[in-house]
Amino acid sequence: MSNLKSVLILIGSPKGKKSASNNFALYLEDKFQEKDIETEKAYLVEHQKPERLRELVKKASTPDLLIIVAPLYIDSIPAITINFMEECYKSKDDPHEQKLMALFNSGFPEPNHNDLAIKMCKNFASKMDMEWMGGITIGMGAAFESISLTDAGGMARNLRKGLDAAVESLSQNKKMPSEAVLTASKPLLPLFLSKFFMCYFGERLWKRKVKDKAVRKKMHYRPYKVQ
Ligand SMILES: Cc1cc2nc3c(=O)[nH]c(=O)nc-3n(C[C@H](O)[C@H](O)[C@H](O)COP(=O)(O)O)c2cc1C
């Protein structure tokens, strides 16, 4: 089986370079480049104007493998990413060999919140006559907003292990093995712990955001509470 030659990683987070998606993309980029595979990244947020979007859609039709890396927004795919997918579909040309993989991250700790977004990408691959290489789901993705996967230590151990195995297969033009997908998609922490942290730190974060004491008082009002 021949080796993969080129990869384009599309970062679908509206936060662009300051996103967790970017940190996942950087890790994948490094791993493909280590294997001498020509790898580029593109930020969808920088390609929203029609002209720029058309350019990117054209560019996205050439690499052997396209990777969509995006956050989960309202149990779905962010609008800028959907827009890109729709534009690709509208300008679909003669079928040619191309592969698609996706990686989604969500705020909630259970990775399976991302399953629907992954299914949508799989459906996109089928409509575009692309070969579907599989999807990876990451819960509590915000943990990687300002830290790279390499610096994240033990928390990202399974994720790195799964992604390494995924890149190994993809670079040989093979689908991601289900074991690699399962390893990469494991919850970062035992769920009882991440739920505790989310409640504890989430509450502190929201309270910090409400700096106005008058507003803070009102937070406890329950005008529609059923007695
Ligand atoms: C508008 C909006 C909608 C979101 N909807 C969900 C959601 O439905 N489920 C979820 O688990 N997280 C949701 N999140 C959280 C993001 O998926 C999460 O913070 C993710 O790590 C952001 O990734 P990014 O830094 O790559 O953009 C939402 C965040 C925003 C801003």
The ligand as a Tripos MOL2 file, in Angstrom:
@<TRIPOS>MOLECULE
LIG
   31    33     1     0     0
SMALL
NO_CHARGES

@<TRIPOS>ATOM
      1 C1        -21.5460   28.6480   21.4580 C.3       1 LIG1
      2 C2        -20.9950   27.4270   22.1510 C.ar      1 LIG1
      3 C3        -21.7170   26.2560   22.1760 C.ar      1 LIG1
      4 C4        -21.2280   25.1160   22.8260 C.ar      1 LIG1
      5 N1        -21.9870   23.9740   22.8400 N.ar      1 LIG1
      6 C5        -21.5260   22.8830   23.4870 C.ar      1 LIG1
      7 C6        -22.3070   21.6900   23.5350 C.ar      1 LIG1
      8 O1        -23.4130   21.6020   23.0080 O.2       1 LIG1
      9 N2        -21.8140   20.6290   24.2270 N.ar      1 LIG1
     10 C7        -20.5850   20.6600   24.8350 C.ar      1 LIG1
     11 O2        -20.1830   19.6710   25.4370 O.2       1 LIG1
     12 N3        -19.8020   21.7820   24.7830 N.ar      1 LIG1
     13 C8        -20.2500   22.8840   24.1170 C.ar      1 LIG1
     14 N4        -19.4740   24.0100   24.0630 N.ar      1 LIG1
     15 C9        -18.1270   24.0000   24.6580 C.3       1 LIG1
     16 C10       -17.0190   23.7990   23.6000 C.3       1 LIG1
     17 O3        -17.2720   22.6720   22.7970 O.3       1 LIG1
     18 C11       -15.6870   23.5880   24.3310 C.3       1 LIG1
     19 O4        -15.3910   24.7010   25.1340 O.3       1 LIG1
     20 C12       -14.5310   23.3080   23.3910 C.3       1 LIG1
     21 O5        -13.4040   22.8760   24.1640 O.3       1 LIG1
     22 C13       -14.1110   24.5470   22.6020 C.3       1 LIG1
     23 O6        -13.1160   24.1580   21.6880 O.3       1 LIG1
     24 P1        -12.2090   25.2110   20.8880 P.3       1 LIG1
     25 O7        -11.3180   25.8830   21.9130 O.co2     1 LIG1
     26 O8        -11.4680   24.3730   19.9170 O.co2     1 LIG1
     27 O9        -13.1390   26.1830   20.2340 O.co2     1 LIG1
     28 C14       -19.9620   25.1570   23.4420 C.ar      1 LIG1
     29 C15       -19.2140   26.3560   23.4250 C.ar      1 LIG1
     30 C16       -19.7220   27.4800   22.7850 C.ar      1 LIG1
     31 C17       -18.9190   28.7620   22.7830 C.3       1 LIG1
@<TRIPOS>BOND
     1     1     2 1
     2     2     3 ar
     3     2    30 ar
     4     3     4 ar
     5     4     5 ar
     6     4    28 ar
     7     5     6 ar
     8     6     7 ar
     9     6    13 1
    10     7     8 2
    11     7     9 ar
    12     9    10 ar
    13    10    11 2
    14    10    12 ar
    15    12    13 ar
    16    13    14 ar
    17    14    15 1
    18    14    28 ar
    19    15    16 1
    20    16    17 1
    21    16    18 1
    22    18    19 1
    23    18    20 1
    24    20    21 1
    25    20    22 1
    26    22    23 1
    27    23    24 1
    28    24    25 2
    29    24    26 1
    30    24    27 1
    31    28    29 ar
    32    29    30 ar
    33    30    31 1
@<TRIPOS>SUBSTRUCTURE
     1 LIG1         1 GROUP 0 **** ****
